[in-house]
Amino acid sequence: MRSQKRFVNTQKKKISKLEKYFTDVANATAYVNLKVYTEKTAKVEVTIPLPYLVLRAEETSIDLYGSIDLVVDKLEKTSS
């Protein structure tokens, strides 16, 4: 339970870095899906629907936190 809360807090913190790109949007919600596979890999999918477009990125790696970092990097590149 403690590690789950830590993961959620880390996820929120990393994704909130994207807020600086959406100053003209009153309310943006990020939808995050996480899948862990038997091959010891983790897939993170993030979708942010906006009034004028939908941002989406996904990444799979052996490190769950690394997957989050890679997804945020992808979204930052498409947003800037």
C-alpha positions, 0 to 999 in steps of 0.5 A: 500500500505504501509503495502504491501511494509513493508511485501515485505521488511520483506519477502526479509530480512528474506529469504535473511538469507538463502544466506549464504548456497548458496555461490557456486551458482552464482544466486539463486532466491526464489519464494514466494507464499502467500495465505490468507484463510477465516479462518484467516490463511495464507499459505506461500510457498517458492521454491528455484530452484538450479542447483543440487536440489530444496528447498521447504517449506510451512507453514500455521498459523494464523500469516502471519509473523509467517508463514514466520519465520517457512518456513525460519526455515524449509529451514535453517534446510534442507540447513545446 
